[in-house]
Amino acid sequence: MYFVYILQSRKDESLYVGSTENVKQRVAEHNSGKAKYSNSKRPYVLKWFCAFPTKQLALKFEKYLKQGSGFAFARKHLL
């Protein structure tokens, strides 16, 4: 299974969208500073995640959530 997840920074309440095979491990990596992009905004809290049967579907949905209409959808329906 592959997962798409949304994290929220406790520092500035910004959102981070990503995908992974192991949500628990990936959140720990974000909070420990191992993830470059999100390092400056930690700590994070997991706000939402969803499982997908294939990596391709997960990546497609992650890309959608990072676009304007997908971002609005996430804020209105997922958070």
C-alpha positions as CSV (number, residue, x, y, z in Angstrom):
1,M,0.0,0.0,0.0
2,Y,1.0,3.6,-0.6
3,F,-0.2,6.6,1.3
4,V,-0.7,10.2,0.7
5,Y,-0.5,12.3,3.9
6,I,-1.0,15.9,5.1
7,L,1.1,17.3,7.9
8,Q,0.6,20.6,9.7
9,S,3.5,22.6,11.1
10,R,3.1,23.4,14.8
11,K,5.5,26.3,14.2
12,D,3.4,28.3,11.6
13,E,0.4,26.0,10.8
14,S,1.5,25.6,7.2
15,L,0.6,22.3,5.4
16,Y,2.9,19.8,3.8
17,V,1.6,17.1,1.4
18,G,3.6,14.0,0.7
19,S,3.4,10.3,-0.2
20,T,5.1,7.2,1.3
21,E,4.9,3.5,2.0
22,N,5.2,4.0,5.8
23,V,3.4,6.9,7.3
24,K,4.6,6.5,10.8
25,Q,8.3,6.4,9.7
26,R,7.9,9.3,7.3
27,V,6.3,11.6,10.0
28,A,9.2,10.7,12.3
29,E,11.7,11.6,9.5
30,H,10.0,15.0,9.1
31,N,10.0,15.7,12.8
32,S,13.6,14.6,13.2
33,G,14.9,16.9,10.5
34,K,15.8,14.2,8.0
35,A,13.4,15.6,5.3
36,K,15.2,18.6,3.7
37,Y,12.2,20.7,2.6
38,S,10.2,20.5,5.8
39,N,13.2,20.8,8.2
40,S,12.7,24.5,9.1
41,K,9.0,24.2,9.9
42,R,9.0,21.3,12.4
43,P,7.5,19.9,14.5
44,Y,4.6,18.5,12.5
45,V,1.4,16.8,13.4
46,L,-0.3,14.3,11.1
47,K,-3.6,15.8,10.0
48,W,-4.8,13.3,7.4
49,F,-3.7,10.2,5.4
50,C,-5.2,7.8,2.9
51,A,-4.1,4.5,1.4
52,F,-3.8,3.7,-2.3
53,P,-3.3,0.3,-3.9
54,T,-0.6,1.5,-6.3
55,K,2.3,4.0,-6.1
56,Q,1.1,5.6,-9.4
57,L,-2.4,6.4,-7.9
58,A,-0.8,7.8,-4.7
59,L,1.5,10.1,-6.7
60,K,-1.3,11.3,-8.9
61,F,-3.4,12.2,-5.9
62,E,-0.5,13.9,-4.1
63,K,0.1,16.0,-7.2
64,Y,-3.5,17.0,-7.3
65,L,-3.5,18.1,-3.6
66,K,-0.5,20.3,-4.3
67,Q,-2.4,22.2,-7.1
68,G,-4.8,25.0,-6.5
69,S,-8.1,23.1,-6.8
70,G,-6.7,20.1,-4.9
71,F,-5.4,22.4,-2.1
72,A,-8.9,23.9,-1.8
73,F,-10.5,20.4,-1.8
74,A,-8.1,19.3,1.0
75,R,-8.8,22.3,3.2
76,K,-12.6,22.0,2.7
77,H,-13.1,18.2,2.8
78,L,-10.0,16.5,4.4
79,L,-9.0,18.8,7.2
